[in-house]
Amino acid sequence: MIIFINQVQKELSESSPLDELLRELQPKNPFAISINSQFIAKAHYVTTMLQDNDHIEIISPVTGG
């Protein structure tokens, strides 16, 4: 199964929940997640299953002006 994380291709052996991927990647807090341009609430990380060809964006806030 192929997914894209911030436009970088990654191969997974099988479909898995989003929270499992995040445990592996360990993004620095705070961050937000979108899959295929849809925001995913933190409460749904456990139940959101990744699918082949998903485009995942891990977004960190930027400060300044």
PyMOL commands that place a pseudoatom at each C-alpha (Angstrom):
pseudoatom trace, name=CA, resn=MET, resi=1, chain=A, elem=C, hetatm=0, pos=[0.000, 0.000, 0.000]
pseudoatom trace, name=CA, resn=ILE, resi=2, chain=A, elem=C, hetatm=0, pos=[1.379, 3.418, -0.976]
pseudoatom trace, name=CA, resn=ILE, resi=3, chain=A, elem=C, hetatm=0, pos=[0.578, 6.641, 0.892]
pseudoatom trace, name=CA, resn=PHE, resi=4, chain=A, elem=C, hetatm=0, pos=[2.052, 10.132, 0.633]
pseudoatom trace, name=CA, resn=ILE, resi=5, chain=A, elem=C, hetatm=0, pos=[3.155, 12.109, 3.692]
pseudoatom trace, name=CA, resn=ASN, resi=6, chain=A, elem=C, hetatm=0, pos=[3.786, 15.782, 2.952]
pseudoatom trace, name=CA, resn=GLN, resi=7, chain=A, elem=C, hetatm=0, pos=[4.188, 14.757, -0.705]
pseudoatom trace, name=CA, resn=VAL, resi=8, chain=A, elem=C, hetatm=0, pos=[6.774, 12.050, 0.076]
pseudoatom trace, name=CA, resn=GLN, resi=9, chain=A, elem=C, hetatm=0, pos=[5.836, 8.500, -0.901]
pseudoatom trace, name=CA, resn=LYS, resi=10, chain=A, elem=C, hetatm=0, pos=[5.817, 5.848, 1.841]
pseudoatom trace, name=CA, resn=GLU, resi=11, chain=A, elem=C, hetatm=0, pos=[5.006, 2.174, 1.543]
pseudoatom trace, name=CA, resn=LEU, resi=12, chain=A, elem=C, hetatm=0, pos=[2.985, 0.405, 4.227]
pseudoatom trace, name=CA, resn=SER, resi=13, chain=A, elem=C, hetatm=0, pos=[2.522, -3.347, 4.408]
pseudoatom trace, name=CA, resn=GLU, resi=14, chain=A, elem=C, hetatm=0, pos=[-1.199, -3.016, 5.152]
pseudoatom trace, name=CA, resn=SER, resi=15, chain=A, elem=C, hetatm=0, pos=[-3.929, -0.582, 6.064]
pseudoatom trace, name=CA, resn=SER, resi=16, chain=A, elem=C, hetatm=0, pos=[-3.445, 0.779, 9.573]
pseudoatom trace, name=CA, resn=PRO, resi=17, chain=A, elem=C, hetatm=0, pos=[-4.976, 3.453, 11.786]
pseudoatom trace, name=CA, resn=LEU, resi=18, chain=A, elem=C, hetatm=0, pos=[-3.629, 6.988, 11.607]
pseudoatom trace, name=CA, resn=ASP, resi=19, chain=A, elem=C, hetatm=0, pos=[-2.488, 6.939, 15.249]
pseudoatom trace, name=CA, resn=GLU, resi=20, chain=A, elem=C, hetatm=0, pos=[-0.167, 4.008, 14.493]
pseudoatom trace, name=CA, resn=LEU, resi=21, chain=A, elem=C, hetatm=0, pos=[1.540, 5.988, 11.727]
pseudoatom trace, name=CA, resn=LEU, resi=22, chain=A, elem=C, hetatm=0, pos=[1.883, 9.005, 14.022]
pseudoatom trace, name=CA, resn=ARG, resi=23, chain=A, elem=C, hetatm=0, pos=[3.527, 6.868, 16.722]
pseudoatom trace, name=CA, resn=GLU, resi=24, chain=A, elem=C, hetatm=0, pos=[6.091, 5.831, 14.113]
pseudoatom trace, name=CA, resn=LEU, resi=25, chain=A, elem=C, hetatm=0, pos=[6.678, 9.339, 12.745]
pseudoatom trace, name=CA, resn=GLN, resi=26, chain=A, elem=C, hetatm=0, pos=[6.571, 11.155, 16.100]
pseudoatom trace, name=CA, resn=PRO, resi=27, chain=A, elem=C, hetatm=0, pos=[5.762, 14.635, 14.745]
pseudoatom trace, name=CA, resn=LYS, resi=28, chain=A, elem=C, hetatm=0, pos=[6.603, 17.533, 17.050]
pseudoatom trace, name=CA, resn=ASN, resi=29, chain=A, elem=C, hetatm=0, pos=[3.616, 19.091, 18.871]
pseudoatom trace, name=CA, resn=PRO, resi=30, chain=A, elem=C, hetatm=0, pos=[1.591, 21.084, 18.052]
pseudoatom trace, name=CA, resn=PHE, resi=31, chain=A, elem=C, hetatm=0, pos=[0.452, 19.773, 14.676]
pseudoatom trace, name=CA, resn=ALA, resi=32, chain=A, elem=C, hetatm=0, pos=[-2.687, 19.144, 12.652]
pseudoatom trace, name=CA, resn=ILE, resi=33, chain=A, elem=C, hetatm=0, pos=[-3.449, 16.344, 10.199]
pseudoatom trace, name=CA, resn=SER, resi=34, chain=A, elem=C, hetatm=0, pos=[-5.336, 16.332, 6.938]
pseudoatom trace, name=CA, resn=ILE, resi=35, chain=A, elem=C, hetatm=0, pos=[-5.981, 13.327, 4.729]
pseudoatom trace, name=CA, resn=ASN, resi=36, chain=A, elem=C, hetatm=0, pos=[-6.974, 14.009, 1.139]
pseudoatom trace, name=CA, resn=SER, resi=37, chain=A, elem=C, hetatm=0, pos=[-7.589, 17.678, 2.069]
pseudoatom trace, name=CA, resn=GLN, resi=38, chain=A, elem=C, hetatm=0, pos=[-9.945, 16.766, 4.943]
pseudoatom trace, name=CA, resn=PHE, resi=39, chain=A, elem=C, hetatm=0, pos=[-8.988, 17.861, 8.478]
pseudoatom trace, name=CA, resn=ILE, resi=40, chain=A, elem=C, hetatm=0, pos=[-8.896, 14.937, 10.928]
pseudoatom trace, name=CA, resn=ALA, resi=41, chain=A, elem=C, hetatm=0, pos=[-9.772, 15.733, 14.545]
pseudoatom trace, name=CA, resn=LYS, resi=42, chain=A, elem=C, hetatm=0, pos=[-7.395, 14.309, 17.142]
pseudoatom trace, name=CA, resn=ALA, resi=43, chain=A, elem=C, hetatm=0, pos=[-10.252, 12.284, 18.630]
pseudoatom trace, name=CA, resn=HIS, resi=44, chain=A, elem=C, hetatm=0, pos=[-10.496, 10.385, 15.309]
pseudoatom trace, name=CA, resn=TYR, resi=45, chain=A, elem=C, hetatm=0, pos=[-6.823, 9.402, 14.919]
pseudoatom trace, name=CA, resn=VAL, resi=46, chain=A, elem=C, hetatm=0, pos=[-7.506, 5.939, 16.397]
pseudoatom trace, name=CA, resn=THR, resi=47, chain=A, elem=C, hetatm=0, pos=[-10.488, 5.188, 14.147]
pseudoatom trace, name=CA, resn=THR, resi=48, chain=A, elem=C, hetatm=0, pos=[-9.202, 6.737, 10.899]
pseudoatom trace, name=CA, resn=MET, resi=49, chain=A, elem=C, hetatm=0, pos=[-7.878, 3.916, 8.718]
pseudoatom trace, name=CA, resn=LEU, resi=50, chain=A, elem=C, hetatm=0, pos=[-5.292, 4.751, 6.094]
pseudoatom trace, name=CA, resn=GLN, resi=51, chain=A, elem=C, hetatm=0, pos=[-6.080, 3.697, 2.537]
pseudoatom trace, name=CA, resn=ASP, resi=52, chain=A, elem=C, hetatm=0, pos=[-3.967, 3.149, -0.566]
pseudoatom trace, name=CA, resn=ASN, resi=53, chain=A, elem=C, hetatm=0, pos=[-2.995, 6.446, -2.241]
pseudoatom trace, name=CA, resn=ASP, resi=54, chain=A, elem=C, hetatm=0, pos=[-3.992, 8.642, 0.746]
pseudoatom trace, name=CA, resn=HIS, resi=55, chain=A, elem=C, hetatm=0, pos=[-2.322, 12.055, 0.778]
pseudoatom trace, name=CA, resn=ILE, resi=56, chain=A, elem=C, hetatm=0, pos=[-1.515, 12.967, 4.377]
pseudoatom trace, name=CA, resn=GLU, resi=57, chain=A, elem=C, hetatm=0, pos=[-0.359, 16.417, 5.403]
pseudoatom trace, name=CA, resn=ILE, resi=58, chain=A, elem=C, hetatm=0, pos=[1.215, 16.996, 8.815]
pseudoatom trace, name=CA, resn=ILE, resi=59, chain=A, elem=C, hetatm=0, pos=[0.908, 20.728, 9.406]
pseudoatom trace, name=CA, resn=SER, resi=60, chain=A, elem=C, hetatm=0, pos=[2.724, 22.704, 12.098]
pseudoatom trace, name=CA, resn=PRO, resi=61, chain=A, elem=C, hetatm=0, pos=[1.649, 26.252, 12.984]
pseudoatom trace, name=CA, resn=VAL, resi=62, chain=A, elem=C, hetatm=0, pos=[3.887, 29.130, 11.948]
pseudoatom trace, name=CA, resn=THR, resi=63, chain=A, elem=C, hetatm=0, pos=[4.198, 32.235, 14.079]
pseudoatom trace, name=CA, resn=GLY, resi=64, chain=A, elem=C, hetatm=0, pos=[5.251, 35.677, 13.034]
pseudoatom trace, name=CA, resn=GLY, resi=65, chain=A, elem=C, hetatm=0, pos=[3.786, 38.401, 11.006]
for i in range(1, 65): cmd.bond("trace and resi %d" % i, "trace and resi %d" % (i + 1))
show_as sticks, trace
zoom trace
